[in-house]
């Protein structure tokens, strides 16, 4: 039993690192099934209905047909679910789901830039929980836009959300993404919306420069941290555009969250740019090899084993805060360039 669990965890660690690597699966779309050679898992595509009737394109990866109830992993993305292959996670025994967000790629509706995440996320969780391969406990995973939508999902306090892995994201679009310090982040926001084909929302954002609950509440947790009731791993970078957002997300869950969240989250801050956790080079600086994140994936495994499968794990023993102290990268004898731990954020 222990060997099987260790092997299952090891495989999961490997596939986390290879999340973007393509692997072939059995594919079932509109009733048609084809078989390929590289993975024993199966993939099915569904159009999952939301509460307003809009249907979101959702790929489900299962270890095999008629898989017994198990904890699940969900990713929601605005960047095309077809670019994320989760057959490796399924091969490791985890039913895994990836979904195009509203108005994106194969999904119906209009892209509202996260404003429906607080309803579409919970509706998707409820659908997953109703499937015979789900035990009703679902972890969510992702970074940047794939992490931002997780925050607003958690703020709706959905009963089937078990835990989250949120990287380089923000729980407050107004404060950290769009109007940081009160100033419109023109380059960041306009270029990102151009890439999304969603610049039509710009006039609306300009009109609501000042924070008001009636407009911004769906994309901010500032007024409802107590509705968050799950633990999360919050991962950020000292050079990331959402550095403060990651810290605020951790502090909101850890100190202001509901009973299911308070005191149960982890914060990891490394010397990274946005998406740079797996590299030594950050801009013009090259950090030591120890700067690469080679441990949060193991922490993720510990978390999902505990919170979706009720298995004992070492998640609670991990220190609440893990942070990298940066030093002179050109002087090996200089102080810093090391990981440190804390029981609370300073």
C-alpha positions in Angstrom: 0.0 0.0 0.0 2.7 2.5 1.0 4.8 1.6 -2.0 1.8 2.0 -4.3 1.1 5.5 -2.8 4.7 6.5 -3.1 4.8 5.4 -6.7 1.6 7.2 -7.5 3.0 10.4 -5.9 6.2 10.1 -7.8 4.5 9.8 -11.1 2.3 12.8 -10.2 5.4 14.8 -9.5 6.8 14.0 -12.8 3.7 14.9 -14.7 3.4 18.2 -12.9 6.8 19.1 -14.3 5.7 17.9 -17.7 2.2 19.5 -17.7 2.6 21.0 -21.1 4.1 18.0 -22.8 1.7 16.3 -25.2 0.7 12.7 -24.7 -1.7 10.8 -26.8 -4.9 9.4 -25.3 -8.1 7.7 -26.3 -10.3 10.6 -27.4 -14.1 10.6 -27.3 -15.8 13.7 -28.9 -19.4 13.8 -29.9 -19.6 10.0 -29.4 -16.7 9.1 -31.5 -13.8 7.3 -29.9 -10.3 6.8 -31.4 -7.3 5.0 -29.9 -3.7 6.1 -29.9 -0.6 4.5 -28.5 1.1 6.6 -25.9 -1.1 6.7 -22.8 -3.5 4.2 -21.3 -5.8 6.9 -20.0 -9.0 8.1 -21.7 -10.2 11.6 -22.6 -13.8 12.7 -23.0 -15.0 16.2 -24.0 -18.2 17.6 -22.6 -20.1 20.8 -22.9 -20.9 21.5 -19.3 -23.9 23.8 -18.6 -23.7 26.8 -16.3 -26.6 28.2 -14.3 -27.5 30.7 -17.1 -27.5 28.0 -19.8 -24.1 28.8 -21.3 -22.0 25.7 -21.9 -18.3 25.4 -21.3 -16.0 23.0 -23.2 -14.5 20.6 -20.7 -12.0 17.8 -21.2 -12.0 15.0 -18.7 -9.0 12.6 -18.4 -9.7 9.3 -16.6 -7.3 6.5 -15.8 -9.8 4.1 -17.4 -13.5 3.6 -18.0 -15.7 3.0 -14.9 -13.0 4.4 -12.6 -14.2 4.3 -8.9 -14.8 7.6 -7.0 -11.6 9.5 -6.4 -10.4 13.0 -5.6 -10.1 15.1 -8.8 -8.0 18.0 -10.1 -9.5 20.9 -12.1 -7.8 23.5 -14.3 -9.8 26.4 -15.8 -8.0 28.4 -18.5 -8.6 31.3 -20.9 -5.6 30.1 -23.1 -7.1 27.0 -24.8 -7.6 23.7 -23.0 -6.2 21.9 -26.0 -2.7 23.1 -25.1 -2.9 21.4 -21.7 -2.8 17.6 -21.7 -3.6 15.9 -18.4 -3.2 12.3 -19.4 -0.1 12.0 -17.2 -2.2 13.0 -14.1 -4.8 10.5 -15.2 -2.2 7.8 -15.7 -1.1 8.5 -12.1 -4.6 7.7 -10.9 -6.2 11.2 -10.7 -9.3 12.1 -12.7 -8.2 15.4 -14.2 -10.3 18.1 -15.8 -9.4 21.1 -18.0 -11.9 23.7 -19.1 -12.0 26.6 -21.5 -13.4 29.6 -19.6 -16.5 31.4 -20.7 -16.2 33.0 -24.1 -12.8 31.3 -24.8 -12.0 28.9 -27.6 -14.5 26.0 -27.6 -16.7 27.4 -24.8 -19.9 29.4 -25.4 -20.7 32.9 -24.2 -18.7 36.1 -24.0 -15.4 36.5 -22.2 -16.1 38.7 -19.2 -12.5 38.7 -18.0 -13.0 36.7 -14.8 -16.3 38.3 -13.8 -18.1 35.0 -14.1 -15.4 33.0 -12.3 -17.4 33.2 -9.0 -20.3 31.3 -10.6 -18.8 29.3 -13.5 -16.1 27.8 -11.2 -18.6 26.5 -8.6 -21.0 25.3 -11.3 -18.1 23.3 -12.8 -17.2 21.8 -9.4 -20.8 20.8 -8.9 -20.9 19.0 -12.2 -17.6 17.2 -11.5 -18.9 16.1 -8.1 -22.0 14.6 -9.7 -19.9 12.2 -11.9 -19.5 8.6 -10.8 -15.7 8.8 -11.0 -15.6 11.7 -8.5 -15.7 11.5 -4.7 -16.9 15.1 -4.5 -13.6 16.5 -3.4 -11.8 18.6 -6.0 -8.5 20.4 -6.0 -7.8 23.3 -8.4 -4.5 24.1 -10.0 -2.9 26.8 -12.1 -0.9 30.1 -12.3 -1.4 33.6 -13.6 -4.9 33.7 -15.2 -5.4 30.1 -14.3 -4.7 31.1 -10.7 -6.7 34.4 -10.6 -9.9 32.6 -11.4 -9.3 30.2 -8.5 -9.4 33.0 -6.0 -12.9 34.1 -7.1 -14.1 30.5 -7.2 -13.0 30.1 -3.6 -14.8 33.3 -2.6 -18.1 31.7 -3.5 -17.5 29.0 -0.9 -18.4 26.1 -3.1 -18.9 22.9 -1.1 -16.9 20.6 -3.4 -13.7 22.7 -3.5 -11.1 20.9 -1.3 -7.8 22.8 -1.8 -5.9 25.0 -4.3 -2.5 25.5 -5.9 -2.4 29.2 -7.0 0.7 30.6 -8.6 1.6 34.2 -9.6 -1.9 35.5 -9.3 -4.0 38.1 -7.5 -7.2 38.0 -5.4 -8.0 41.6 -6.3 -8.0 42.7 -10.0 -8.5 46.3 -9.2 -5.7 46.7 -6.7 -3.0 44.5 -8.1 -3.7 44.0 -11.8 -5.6 46.9 -13.4 -5.2 50.0 -11.1 -2.1 49.2 -9.0 -1.6 52.1 -6.6 -4.5 53.9 -8.3 -2.7 54.1 -11.7 -4.1 52.2 -14.7 -1.5 49.6 -15.8 -1.8 50.5 -19.5 1.0 48.4 -21.0 0.2 45.2 -19.0 -3.6 45.4 -19.3 -4.0 46.6 -22.8 -1.4 44.1 -24.3 -3.0 41.2 -22.4 -6.5 42.1 -23.5 -5.3 42.5 -27.1 -3.8 39.0 -26.9 -7.2 37.8 -25.6 -9.2 39.6 -28.2 -11.1 41.2 -25.4 -10.3 44.9 -25.7 -14.0 45.6 -25.8 -14.0 45.6 -22.0 -11.5 48.5 -21.8 -14.1 51.4 -21.8 -15.9 49.6 -18.9 -12.7 49.3 -16.9 -11.9 53.0 -17.5 -15.4 54.0 -16.4 -14.9 52.1 -13.1 -11.5 53.5 -12.1 -12.5 53.9 -8.5 -13.1 50.8 -6.5 -16.8 50.2 -5.8 -18.4 47.0 -4.5 -21.2 47.0 -7.0 -18.7 46.7 -9.9 -15.5 45.0 -8.5 -16.9 42.6 -5.8 -16.9 39.6 -8.2 -13.2 40.1 -8.9 -12.0 40.9 -5.4 -11.9 39.0 -2.1 -11.4 42.1 0.0 -14.9 42.1 1.3 -15.4 38.4 1.8 -12.3 36.6 2.9 -14.4 34.8 5.5 -16.2 33.0 2.7 -13.0 31.2 1.7 -12.9 27.8 3.4 -10.1 25.8 1.8 -6.3 25.7 2.2 -4.1 26.8 -0.6 -0.5 26.9 -1.7 0.2 30.5 -2.8 3.4 30.8 -5.0 4.9 34.1 -6.0 8.0 35.8 -7.3 9.9 38.8 -6.0 10.0 40.1 -9.6 6.5 39.1 -10.5 3.8 41.6 -11.5 1.5 40.1 -9.0 4.0 39.9 -6.1 1.8 41.7 -3.6 -1.3 39.9 -4.9 0.3 36.5 -3.9 1.2 37.8 -0.5 -2.2 39.3 0.1 -3.9 36.1 -1.1 -1.9 34.1 1.5 -2.6 36.6 4.3 -6.3 36.7 3.4 -6.7 32.9 3.5 -4.4 32.4 6.5 -5.6 35.1 8.8 -9.0 36.3 7.6 -10.4 33.2 6.0 -13.2 30.9 7.2 -12.5 27.9 9.5 -11.6 25.7 6.5 -8.9 28.1 5.4 -7.5 30.0 8.4 -4.1 28.8 9.5 -3.9 26.1 6.8 -2.3 27.8 3.8 1.3 28.0 2.6 3.2 30.9 1.0 6.3 30.3 -1.2 8.1 33.4 -2.5 11.1 32.9 -4.8 13.5 35.1 -6.8 11.4 34.8 -9.9 9.7 36.7 -12.6 6.2 35.9 -13.9 6.5 32.2 -14.8 10.2 32.0 -14.0 10.1 29.5 -11.1 11.7 26.8 -13.1 14.7 28.8 -14.3 17.8 30.2 -12.8 18.0 33.2 -15.1 15.7 36.1 -14.1 16.1 39.0 -16.5 19.8 39.8 -16.5 20.5 37.9 -13.3 21.5 34.3 -12.9 20.7 32.9 -9.5 22.2 29.8 -7.9 20.7 26.4 -8.7 19.0 26.3 -5.3 16.7 29.2 -6.5 14.6 26.8 -8.7 11.3 25.6 -7.3 11.8 21.9 -7.0 9.6 21.4 -3.9 6.2 23.0 -4.4 5.1 20.1 -6.6 5.7 17.7 -3.7 3.8 20.0 -1.4 0.9 19.9 -3.9 0.9 16.1 -3.8 0.9 16.2 0.0 -2.0 18.6 0.0 -4.3 16.8 -2.5 -3.7 13.4 -0.8 -4.8 14.9 2.5 -7.7 17.1 1.4 -9.2 15.1 -1.5 -8.4 11.6 -0.3 -8.3 11.9 3.5 -4.8 10.3 3.5 -2.2 11.2 6.1 0.5 13.5 4.7 3.2 15.9 5.7 1.4 19.0 4.5 0.6 20.4 7.9 4.3 19.9 8.9 5.5 22.2 6.2 6.3 25.7 7.5 3.6 28.3 6.6 6.1 30.6 4.9 9.0 29.7 2.7 10.9 32.6 1.1 14.1 33.1 -0.8 16.5 35.8 0.5 18.3 37.2 -2.5 22.0 38.0 -2.5 24.8 39.1 -4.8 24.6 36.5 -7.6 28.2 37.2 -8.7 29.7 36.5 -5.3 29.3 32.9 -3.9 30.5 34.1 -0.5 27.9 36.9 -0.2 25.1 36.5 2.3 21.7 35.5 1.1 20.8 33.4 -1.9 19.1 30.9 0.4 15.7 29.6 1.4 14.4 30.5 4.8 11.2 29.6 6.7 8.8 31.4 9.0 5.7 30.6 11.0 4.0 33.8 9.9 4.5 36.5 7.3 6.7 39.2 8.8 
